[in-house]
Amino acid sequence: MSTLNSPAVLLVRPDDICNLEEYLSLAESEYIHHVRHSQVRQNWIVSRILVKRLTESVLAQNQSGEFVYSDYSVISKNDKGKGCQPFVIDKSCVRLPYWYAISHVDGFVAAGIDCNNPFGLDLCKVGAVAPVVERRMYTEREKRALADAASEFRPVLSSLIWAAKEAAYKLISRQTLEPFVPTRFELASDVTEVQPAQTAPFDSSGLLLDFSAPQFSKEKVAYTGKEETLCATVQFCRYEEVVAVLASR
């Protein structure tokens, strides 16, 4: 990853990473010590590792010397303890000038970085969206697209629609500050096929998803809010049983 003209995303299975605590800063280690749920704990640590690996790749272009993971902390809560878009500080508490996003779903964790602009990232397991969610949260146009899709593709398309809504919301919510209302987001084009983006197996470094590659489908998500209408570009891929969606301007 010599340059970053668009967001780069690392996707990994948490079980592939060993010695998790070695990557954490002192503040992160103190925080995670109080988290008892094993899956929450693992996802939290792995997301930090991926963010730091992406940061290391960017910093390696501009500076020499070893990247020390414990010198950096990933912050994902504001001063009031509420969740916020993650950012990274160094050991001097200086915030790095990069944009980050994190998402996880059963069996997968992903993190992304962009050197220039904010973005949204979401993962969804194929087939995980329940019919009741489709009926209540999808627009009429999206429901028709699902009804017209081939039966074997329908679970993929449904997962894609949901992840696109989530990713677009994560991007747009920086401006709107509105709660997530899925029916205000609509996949603006009819998707007929999702090609697998990667075939290489995972390793402990994760799978680097280059969303600028031609095998990644690019669509639009239209958003209609209380005061304005916006549009986000969403790029997506399917890797095995998970759909990954990236939203940008």
LOGU-299199 format. One line per 2 residues: number of its first residue (from 0); their letters; for each residue x, y, z of N, C-alpha, C. Coordinates in nm, 2 decimals. Layout:
BEGIN
NUM	a	X:Y:Z:X:Y:Z:X:Y:Z | ...;
***
This chain:
BEGIN
0	ms	0.08:-0.12:0.00:0.00:0.00:0.00:0.09:0.12:0.00 | 0.15:0.16:-0.11:0.24:0.27:-0.12:0.18:0.40:-0.12;
2	tl	0.06:0.41:-0.18:-0.02:0.53:-0.18:-0.16:0.51:-0.13 | -0.23:0.62:-0.09:-0.37:0.60:-0.04:-0.45:0.71:-0.11;
4	ns	-0.49:0.69:-0.23:-0.57:0.79:-0.30:-0.72:0.76:-0.27 | -0.75:0.65:-0.21:-0.89:0.61:-0.17:-0.88:0.53:-0.04;
6	pa	-0.99:0.51:0.03:-0.98:0.43:0.15:-0.93:0.29:0.13 | -0.85:0.24:0.23:-0.80:0.10:0.23:-0.86:0.04:0.35;
8	vl	-0.90:-0.09:0.33:-0.97:-0.16:0.44:-0.90:-0.29:0.46 | -0.88:-0.33:0.59:-0.84:-0.46:0.63:-0.95:-0.54:0.69;
10	lv	-0.97:-0.66:0.64:-1.07:-0.75:0.68:-1.00:-0.88:0.74 | -1.05:-0.92:0.86:-0.98:-1.03:0.92:-1.07:-1.11:1.00;
12	rp	-1.04:-1.24:1.02:-1.11:-1.32:1.12:-1.03:-1.31:1.26 | -1.09:-1.27:1.36:-1.02:-1.24:1.49:-0.94:-1.36:1.54;
14	dd	-0.99:-1.48:1.51:-0.91:-1.60:1.56:-0.78:-1.61:1.50 | -0.75:-1.54:1.39:-0.62:-1.55:1.32:-0.51:-1.47:1.39;
16	ic	-0.55:-1.39:1.49:-0.45:-1.30:1.55:-0.42:-1.35:1.69 | -0.29:-1.37:1.72:-0.25:-1.42:1.85:-0.19:-1.30:1.93;
18	nl	-0.17:-1.33:2.06:-0.10:-1.23:2.15:-0.16:-1.09:2.14 | -0.29:-1.08:2.15:-0.36:-0.96:2.12:-0.32:-0.84:2.21;
20	ee	-0.29:-0.86:2.33:-0.26:-0.75:2.42:-0.13:-0.69:2.39 | -0.04:-0.75:2.32:0.09:-0.69:2.29:0.08:-0.57:2.20;
22	yl	-0.04:-0.55:2.13:-0.06:-0.44:2.04:-0.11:-0.32:2.11 | -0.16:-0.33:2.24:-0.23:-0.22:2.30:-0.14:-0.12:2.37;
24	sl	-0.19:0.00:2.38:-0.13:0.10:2.46:-0.16:0.08:2.61 | -0.10:0.15:2.70:-0.14:0.14:2.84:-0.28:0.17:2.87;
26	ae	-0.33:0.28:2.81:-0.47:0.32:2.83:-0.56:0.22:2.77 | -0.53:0.16:2.66:-0.62:0.06:2.60:-0.62:-0.07:2.69;
28	se	-0.50:-0.11:2.74:-0.50:-0.22:2.82:-0.58:-0.20:2.95 | -0.57:-0.08:3.01:-0.65:-0.06:3.13:-0.80:-0.06:3.10;
30	yi	-0.84:-0.01:2.98:-0.98:-0.01:2.95:-1.03:-0.16:2.93 | -0.96:-0.23:2.85:-1.01:-0.37:2.81:-1.01:-0.46:2.93;
32	hh	-0.93:-0.43:3.03:-0.93:-0.51:3.15:-1.06:-0.52:3.22 | -1.15:-0.42:3.20:-1.28:-0.42:3.26:-1.39:-0.48:3.17;
34	vr	-1.35:-0.52:3.05:-1.45:-0.58:2.96:-1.45:-0.73:2.97 | -1.56:-0.79:3.02:-1.57:-0.93:3.05:-1.62:-1.02:2.94;
36	hs	-1.70:-0.96:2.85:-1.76:-1.05:2.75:-1.65:-1.08:2.65 | -1.62:-1.21:2.63:-1.51:-1.25:2.55:-1.52:-1.20:2.40;
38	qv	-1.63:-1.21:2.34:-1.65:-1.17:2.20:-1.63:-1.02:2.18 | -1.69:-0.94:2.27:-1.68:-0.80:2.27:-1.53:-0.76:2.29;
40	rq	-1.47:-0.82:2.38:-1.33:-0.80:2.41:-1.24:-0.83:2.29 | -1.26:-0.94:2.23:-1.18:-0.98:2.11:-1.20:-0.88:1.99;
42	nw	-1.33:-0.85:1.96:-1.35:-0.76:1.85:-1.29:-0.62:1.88 | -1.30:-0.57:2.00:-1.25:-0.44:2.04:-1.10:-0.44:2.02;
44	iv	-1.03:-0.54:2.06:-0.88:-0.55:2.05:-0.84:-0.56:1.90 | -0.91:-0.65:1.83:-0.87:-0.67:1.69:-0.89:-0.55:1.61;
46	sr	-1.00:-0.48:1.63:-1.02:-0.35:1.56:-0.91:-0.25:1.58 | -0.86:-0.25:1.70:-0.74:-0.16:1.73:-0.62:-0.20:1.66;
48	il	-0.60:-0.33:1.65:-0.48:-0.39:1.58:-0.49:-0.35:1.43 | -0.60:-0.37:1.37:-0.62:-0.33:1.23:-0.60:-0.19:1.20;
50	vk	-0.66:-0.10:1.29:-0.64:0.04:1.27:-0.49:0.08:1.28 | -0.42:0.02:1.37:-0.28:0.05:1.39:-0.19:-0.01:1.27;
52	rl	-0.23:-0.12:1.22:-0.16:-0.17:1.10:-0.18:-0.08:0.98 | -0.30:-0.03:0.96:-0.32:0.06:0.85:-0.24:0.19:0.87;
54	te	-0.24:0.24:1.00:-0.16:0.36:1.03:-0.01:0.34:1.01 | 0.04:0.22:1.04:0.18:0.19:1.02:0.21:0.19:0.87;
56	sv	0.12:0.14:0.79:0.15:0.14:0.64:0.16:0.28:0.59 | 0.07:0.37:0.64:0.08:0.51:0.59:0.20:0.58:0.64;
58	la	0.23:0.57:0.77:0.34:0.64:0.83:0.48:0.59:0.77 | 0.48:0.46:0.73:0.60:0.41:0.67:0.64:0.48:0.55;
60	qn	0.55:0.54:0.48:0.58:0.62:0.36:0.66:0.75:0.38 | 0.64:0.80:0.51:0.70:0.93:0.54:0.80:0.93:0.65;
62	qs	0.82:0.82:0.71:0.92:0.83:0.82:0.99:0.69:0.83 | 1.11:0.69:0.89:1.19:0.57:0.91:1.17:0.53:1.05;
64	ge	1.22:0.41:1.09:1.22:0.37:1.22:1.10:0.27:1.25 | 1.11:0.20:1.35:1.01:0.09:1.39:0.88:0.16:1.44;
66	fv	0.77:0.10:1.39:0.64:0.14:1.44:0.61:0.07:1.57 | 0.59:0.14:1.68:0.56:0.07:1.81:0.41:0.08:1.83;
68	ys	0.35:-0.03:1.83:0.20:-0.03:1.84:0.15:0.03:1.97 | 0.22:0.00:2.08:0.18:0.05:2.21:0.20:0.20:2.23;
70	dy	0.26:0.26:2.13:0.28:0.41:2.14:0.15:0.48:2.09 | 0.06:0.41:2.04:-0.06:0.47:1.98:-0.19:0.41:2.04;
72	sv	-0.29:0.50:2.05:-0.42:0.46:2.11:-0.53:0.50:2.01 | -0.62:0.40:2.00:-0.74:0.43:1.91:-0.85:0.47:2.00;
74	is	-0.91:0.59:1.97:-1.02:0.65:2.05:-1.15:0.63:1.97 | -1.25:0.58:2.04:-1.38:0.56:1.97:-1.50:0.61:2.06;
76	kn	-1.46:0.69:2.17:-1.57:0.75:2.25:-1.53:0.89:2.27 | -1.63:0.98:2.28:-1.60:1.12:2.31:-1.59:1.14:2.46;
78	dk	-1.58:1.27:2.50:-1.57:1.31:2.64:-1.69:1.27:2.72 | -1.80:1.25:2.66:-1.92:1.21:2.73:-1.94:1.06:2.74;
80	gk	-1.85:0.99:2.68:-1.86:0.84:2.69:-1.94:0.79:2.58 | -1.98:0.87:2.48:-2.06:0.82:2.37:-1.98:0.78:2.25;
82	gc	-2.02:0.69:2.17:-1.95:0.64:2.06:-1.93:0.75:1.96 | -1.81:0.75:1.90:-1.78:0.85:1.79:-1.69:0.79:1.69;
84	qp	-1.67:0.85:1.57:-1.59:0.80:1.47:-1.45:0.79:1.53 | -1.38:0.67:1.51:-1.25:0.65:1.57:-1.14:0.74:1.52;
86	fv	-1.05:0.77:1.60:-0.93:0.84:1.56:-0.81:0.79:1.64 | -0.69:0.83:1.61:-0.57:0.78:1.67:-0.49:0.89:1.73;
88	id	-0.44:0.87:1.85:-0.34:0.96:1.91:-0.21:0.89:1.94 | -0.10:0.97:1.93:0.03:0.91:1.96:0.06:0.92:2.11;
90	ks	0.18:0.88:2.15:0.21:0.88:2.29:0.22:1.02:2.35 | 0.22:1.12:2.27:0.22:1.26:2.32:0.08:1.32:2.31;
92	cv	-0.02:1.23:2.29:-0.16:1.27:2.28:-0.19:1.36:2.16 | -0.11:1.35:2.06:-0.13:1.43:1.93:-0.22:1.34:1.84;
94	rl	-0.33:1.40:1.79:-0.42:1.33:1.70:-0.36:1.32:1.56 | -0.36:1.20:1.51:-0.31:1.18:1.37:-0.42:1.24:1.27;
96	py	-0.37:1.29:1.16:-0.46:1.36:1.06:-0.53:1.26:0.96 | -0.58:1.15:1.00:-0.64:1.05:0.91:-0.78:1.02:0.96;
98	wy	-0.86:0.97:0.86:-0.99:0.93:0.89:-1.00:0.78:0.90 | -1.08:0.73:1.00:-1.08:0.58:1.02:-1.23:0.54:1.03;
100	ai	-1.25:0.41:1.01:-1.38:0.35:1.04:-1.36:0.21:1.08 | -1.45:0.16:1.16:-1.45:0.02:1.21:-1.58:-0.04:1.20;
102	sh	-1.58:-0.17:1.17:-1.71:-0.25:1.17:-1.68:-0.40:1.20 | -1.77:-0.46:1.27:-1.75:-0.60:1.29:-1.89:-0.67:1.29;
104	vd	-1.88:-0.80:1.25:-2.00:-0.89:1.25:-1.95:-1.03:1.29 | -2.04:-1.11:1.33:-2.00:-1.24:1.38:-1.89:-1.31:1.29;
106	gf	-1.77:-1.33:1.34:-1.67:-1.39:1.27:-1.57:-1.31:1.19 | -1.60:-1.18:1.18:-1.52:-1.09:1.10:-1.51:-0.95:1.17;
108	va	-1.39:-0.89:1.15:-1.37:-0.75:1.19:-1.30:-0.68:1.08 | -1.34:-0.55:1.05:-1.28:-0.47:0.95:-1.25:-0.33:1.00;
110	ag	-1.14:-0.27:0.95:-1.11:-0.13:0.98:-1.06:-0.07:0.85 | -1.08:0.06:0.84:-1.04:0.13:0.72:-0.97:0.26:0.75;
112	id	-0.89:0.31:0.66:-0.82:0.44:0.67:-0.83:0.52:0.54 | -0.84:0.65:0.56:-0.84:0.74:0.44:-0.75:0.86:0.49;
114	cn	-0.66:0.90:0.40:-0.57:1.01:0.44:-0.64:1.15:0.41 | -0.75:1.16:0.35:-0.80:1.28:0.30:-0.95:1.31:0.34;
116	np	-1.03:1.21:0.34:-1.18:1.24:0.36:-1.24:1.13:0.45 | -1.35:1.18:0.52:-1.43:1.08:0.60:-1.50:0.98:0.51;
118	fg	-1.54:0.86:0.57:-1.60:0.76:0.49:-1.68:0.67:0.59 | -1.76:0.58:0.54:-1.84:0.49:0.62:-1.81:0.35:0.58;
120	ld	-1.81:0.26:0.68:-1.77:0.12:0.65:-1.87:0.03:0.73 | -1.92:-0.08:0.66:-2.01:-0.17:0.73:-1.99:-0.31:0.67;
122	lc	-2.00:-0.41:0.76:-2.00:-0.55:0.73:-2.14:-0.61:0.76 | -2.18:-0.70:0.68:-2.31:-0.77:0.70:-2.29:-0.92:0.66;
124	kv	-2.33:-1.01:0.74:-2.33:-1.15:0.71:-2.43:-1.18:0.60 | -2.40:-1.26:0.50:-2.49:-1.29:0.40:-2.61:-1.38:0.46;
126	ga	-2.73:-1.33:0.43:-2.84:-1.40:0.49:-2.88:-1.37:0.63 | -2.82:-1.27:0.69:-2.84:-1.23:0.83:-2.96:-1.14:0.85;
128	va	-3.01:-1.08:0.74:-3.12:-0.98:0.75:-3.25:-1.06:0.75 | -3.33:-1.04:0.86:-3.45:-1.11:0.87:-3.56:-1.06:0.78;
130	pv	-3.66:-1.14:0.74:-3.77:-1.09:0.65:-3.84:-0.97:0.72 | -3.86:-0.97:0.85:-3.93:-0.87:0.91:-3.86:-0.73:0.90;
132	ve	-3.72:-0.74:0.90:-3.64:-0.62:0.88:-3.66:-0.57:0.74 | -3.66:-0.66:0.64:-3.68:-0.62:0.50:-3.81:-0.55:0.49;
134	rr	-3.92:-0.60:0.55:-4.05:-0.54:0.53:-4.06:-0.40:0.59 | -3.99:-0.39:0.71:-4.01:-0.26:0.78:-3.90:-0.16:0.74;
136	my	-3.78:-0.20:0.70:-3.67:-0.11:0.69:-3.63:-0.08:0.54 | -3.68:-0.16:0.45:-3.64:-0.14:0.31:-3.75:-0.06:0.24;
138	te	-3.71:0.02:0.14:-3.80:0.10:0.06:-3.88:0.01:-0.04 | -3.98:0.06:-0.10:-4.06:-0.02:-0.19:-3.97:-0.06:-0.31;
140	re	-3.89:0.03:-0.35:-3.80:0.00:-0.47:-3.70:-0.11:-0.43 | -3.65:-0.11:-0.31:-3.56:-0.22:-0.27:-3.63:-0.35:-0.26;
142	kr	-3.76:-0.35:-0.21:-3.84:-0.47:-0.20:-3.86:-0.53:-0.33 | -3.89:-0.44:-0.43:-3.91:-0.50:-0.57:-3.79:-0.56:-0.62;
144	al	-3.67:-0.49:-0.60:-3.54:-0.55:-0.64:-3.52:-0.69:-0.58 | -3.55:-0.71:-0.46:-3.54:-0.84:-0.39:-3.63:-0.94:-0.45;
146	ad	-3.75:-0.90:-0.48:-3.85:-0.99:-0.53:-3.81:-1.03:-0.67 | -3.75:-0.95:-0.75:-3.71:-0.98:-0.88:-3.58:-1.06:-0.89;
148	aa	-3.50:-1.06:-0.78:-3.37:-1.12:-0.79:-3.38:-1.28:-0.79 | -3.28:-1.34:-0.84:-3.28:-1.49:-0.84:-3.27:-1.53:-0.69;
150	se	-3.33:-1.65:-0.67:-3.34:-1.69:-0.53:-3.21:-1.71:-0.46 | -3.11:-1.76:-0.54:-2.98:-1.78:-0.48:-2.90:-1.65:-0.45;
152	fr	-2.94:-1.55:-0.52:-2.87:-1.42:-0.50:-2.94:-1.33:-0.40 | -3.07:-1.36:-0.37:-3.15:-1.27:-0.28:-3.08:-1.25:-0.14;
154	pv	-3.03:-1.35:-0.07:-2.96:-1.32:0.06:-2.85:-1.23:0.04 | -2.77:-1.24:-0.07:-2.66:-1.15:-0.09:-2.71:-1.00:-0.11;
156	ls	-2.81:-0.99:-0.19:-2.86:-0.86:-0.22:-2.92:-0.79:-0.10 | -2.99:-0.87:-0.02:-3.05:-0.81:0.10:-2.94:-0.76:0.20;
158	sl	-2.84:-0.84:0.21:-2.73:-0.80:0.30:-2.66:-0.68:0.25 | -2.64:-0.67:0.12:-2.58:-0.56:0.05:-2.66:-0.43:0.08;
160	iw	-2.79:-0.44:0.06:-2.88:-0.32:0.08:-2.87:-0.27:0.23 | -2.87:-0.37:0.32:-2.86:-0.32:0.46:-2.72:-0.26:0.49;
162	aa	-2.62:-0.32:0.45:-2.48:-0.27:0.47:-2.46:-0.14:0.40 | -2.52:-0.12:0.29:-2.51:0.01:0.22:-2.58:0.12:0.30;
164	ke	-2.70:0.09:0.35:-2.77:0.19:0.43:-2.68:0.23:0.56 | -2.63:0.13:0.62:-2.54:0.15:0.74:-2.42:0.23:0.71;
166	aa	-2.35:0.19:0.60:-2.23:0.26:0.57:-2.25:0.41:0.53 | -2.36:0.43:0.45:-2.40:0.56:0.41:-2.44:0.65:0.53;
168	yk	-2.51:0.59:0.62:-2.54:0.66:0.75:-2.42:0.70:0.82 | -2.33:0.61:0.84:-2.20:0.64:0.91:-2.13:0.76:0.85;
170	li	-2.13:0.77:0.72:-2.07:0.88:0.65:-2.15:1.01:0.67 | -2.28:1.00:0.64:-2.37:1.12:0.64:-2.40:1.18:0.78;
172	sr	-2.40:1.09:0.88:-2.44:1.13:1.01:-2.35:1.24:1.07 | -2.23:1.25:1.01:-2.14:1.36:1.06:-2.20:1.50:1.04;
174	qt	-2.28:1.51:0.93:-2.35:1.64:0.90:-2.49:1.65:0.96 | -2.56:1.54:0.95:-2.71:1.55:0.98:-2.73:1.53:1.13;
176	le	-2.65:1.45:1.20:-2.67:1.43:1.34:-2.81:1.37:1.37 | -2.87:1.31:1.27:-3.00:1.25:1.29:-2.98:1.10:1.33;
178	pf	-3.08:1.04:1.40:-3.08:0.90:1.43:-3.09:0.82:1.30 | -3.05:0.69:1.30:-3.05:0.61:1.18:-3.20:0.57:1.15;
180	vp	-3.25:0.61:1.04:-3.38:0.57:0.99:-3.36:0.50:0.86 | -3.35:0.37:0.85:-3.31:0.29:0.73:-3.40:0.33:0.61;
182	tr	-3.52:0.36:0.62:-3.61:0.39:0.51:-3.57:0.52:0.44 | -3.49:0.60:0.50:-3.45:0.73:0.44:-3.33:0.70:0.35;
184	fe	-3.27:0.58:0.35:-3.16:0.55:0.26:-3.21:0.45:0.16 | -3.17:0.47:0.04:-3.22:0.38:-0.07:-3.10:0.35:-0.17;
186	la	-3.08:0.22:-0.19:-2.98:0.18:-0.29:-3.04:0.23:-0.43 | -2.96:0.32:-0.49:-3.02:0.40:-0.60:-3.01:0.33:-0.74;
188	sd	-2.95:0.21:-0.74:-2.94:0.14:-0.87:-2.97:-0.01:-0.84 | -3.02:-0.08:-0.94:-3.05:-0.22:-0.93:-2.93:-0.30:-0.95;
190	vt	-2.89:-0.37:-0.84:-2.77:-0.46:-0.84:-2.82:-0.60:-0.88 | -2.75:-0.65:-0.98:-2.79:-0.78:-1.03:-2.69:-0.89:-1.00;
192	ev	-2.57:-0.85:-0.96:-2.46:-0.95:-0.94:-2.36:-0.89:-0.85 | -2.31:-0.96:-0.76:-2.19:-0.93:-0.67:-2.08:-1.03:-0.69;
194	qp	-1.97:-0.99:-0.76:-1.86:-1.08:-0.78:-1.78:-1.09:-0.66 | -1.73:-1.21:-0.62:-1.63:-1.22:-0.51:-1.51:-1.13:-0.54;
196	aq	-1.47:-1.06:-0.44:-1.36:-0.96:-0.46:-1.22:-1.02:-0.45 | -1.21:-1.12:-0.36:-1.08:-1.18:-0.33:-1.09:-1.33:-0.32;
198	ta	-0.99:-1.40:-0.36:-0.99:-1.55:-0.34:-0.87:-1.59:-0.25 | -0.78:-1.50:-0.22:-0.67:-1.54:-0.13:-0.71:-1.56:0.01;
200	pf	-0.65:-1.66:0.08:-0.69:-1.69:0.21:-0.65:-1.58:0.31 | -0.72:-1.58:0.42:-0.68:-1.49:0.53:-0.55:-1.53:0.59;
202	ds	-0.47:-1.44:0.64:-0.36:-1.47:0.73:-0.36:-1.37:0.85 | -0.26:-1.37:0.93:-0.27:-1.29:1.05:-0.26:-1.14:1.02;
204	sg	-0.23:-1.10:0.90:-0.23:-0.96:0.87:-0.36:-0.91:0.82 | -0.45:-1.00:0.79:-0.58:-0.97:0.74:-0.58:-0.96:0.59;
206	ll	-0.69:-0.93:0.53:-0.71:-0.92:0.39:-0.73:-0.78:0.35 | -0.64:-0.72:0.27:-0.64:-0.58:0.23:-0.74:-0.57:0.11;
208	ld	-0.85:-0.49:0.13:-0.94:-0.48:0.03:-0.92:-0.34:-0.04 | -0.88:-0.35:-0.17:-0.86:-0.23:-0.25:-0.99:-0.19:-0.32;
210	fs	-1.06:-0.10:-0.26:-1.19:-0.07:-0.32:-1.19:0.01:-0.45 | -1.07:0.04:-0.49:-1.05:0.10:-0.63:-1.03:0.00:-0.74;
212	ap	-1.02:-0.13:-0.70:-1.00:-0.23:-0.80:-1.13:-0.25:-0.88 | -1.12:-0.29:-1.01:-1.23:-0.30:-1.09:-1.33:-0.40:-1.05;
214	qf	-1.29:-0.51:-0.97:-1.39:-0.61:-0.94:-1.49:-0.57:-0.83 | -1.47:-0.45:-0.78:-1.56:-0.39:-0.68:-1.67:-0.32:-0.74;
216	sk	-1.79:-0.36:-0.72:-1.91:-0.29:-0.78:-1.93:-0.15:-0.71 | -1.97:-0.05:-0.79:-1.99:0.08:-0.73:-2.13:0.13:-0.76;
218	ek	-2.20:0.17:-0.66:-2.34:0.21:-0.67:-2.36:0.34:-0.60 | -2.48:0.38:-0.59:-2.52:0.50:-0.52:-2.63:0.47:-0.42;
220	va	-2.62:0.54:-0.31:-2.72:0.54:-0.20:-2.78:0.68:-0.19 | -2.90:0.70:-0.21:-2.97:0.83:-0.20:-3.02:0.84:-0.06;
222	yt	-3.01:0.96:0.00:-3.05:0.98:0.14:-3.15:1.10:0.14 | -3.26:1.09:0.20:-3.36:1.20:0.21:-3.38:1.22:0.36;
224	gk	-3.33:1.34:0.40:-3.34:1.38:0.54:-3.45:1.48:0.56 | -3.45:1.54:0.68:-3.55:1.64:0.71:-3.54:1.77:0.64;
226	ee	-3.41:1.80:0.60:-3.39:1.93:0.54:-3.32:1.92:0.41 | -3.26:1.81:0.38:-3.18:1.80:0.26:-3.17:1.66:0.20;
228	tl	-3.13:1.65:0.08:-3.11:1.52:0.01:-2.97:1.51:-0.03 | -2.90:1.40:0.01:-2.76:1.38:-0.02:-2.75:1.25:-0.09;
230	ca	-2.63:1.23:-0.15:-2.61:1.10:-0.22:-2.46:1.06:-0.19 | -2.45:0.93:-0.15:-2.32:0.88:-0.12:-2.29:0.77:-0.23;
232	tv	-2.16:0.76:-0.26:-2.12:0.65:-0.35:-2.08:0.53:-0.26 | -2.13:0.41:-0.29:-2.10:0.29:-0.21:-2.03:0.19:-0.30;
234	qf	-1.92:0.14:-0.25:-1.85:0.03:-0.32:-1.85:-0.09:-0.23 | -1.87:-0.21:-0.29:-1.90:-0.32:-0.21:-1.83:-0.45:-0.27;
236	cr	-1.81:-0.54:-0.19:-1.76:-0.67:-0.23:-1.82:-0.78:-0.14 | -1.81:-0.90:-0.19:-1.85:-1.02:-0.11:-1.73:-1.11:-0.10;
238	ye	-1.69:-1.13:0.03:-1.59:-1.23:0.06:-1.65:-1.34:0.14 | -1.65:-1.46:0.08:-1.71:-1.58:0.14:-1.85:-1.54:0.19;
240	ev	-1.87:-1.55:0.32:-2.01:-1.53:0.37:-2.03:-1.39:0.43 | -1.95:-1.29:0.39:-1.97:-1.16:0.44:-1.97:-1.06:0.33;
242	va	-2.05:-0.95:0.34:-2.05:-0.84:0.24:-1.99:-0.72:0.31 | -1.90:-0.66:0.24:-1.83:-0.53:0.29:-1.87:-0.42:0.20;
244	vl	-1.91:-0.31:0.27:-1.95:-0.19:0.19:-1.88:-0.07:0.24 | -1.83:0.01:0.15:-1.76:0.14:0.18:-1.84:0.25:0.12;
246	as	-1.86:0.36:0.20:-1.94:0.47:0.15:-1.85:0.60:0.15 | -1.85:0.67:0.05:-1.77:0.80:0.04:-1.85:0.90:-0.04;
248	r	-1.80:1.02:-0.05:-1.86:1.13:-0.13:-1.84:1.10:-0.28;
***
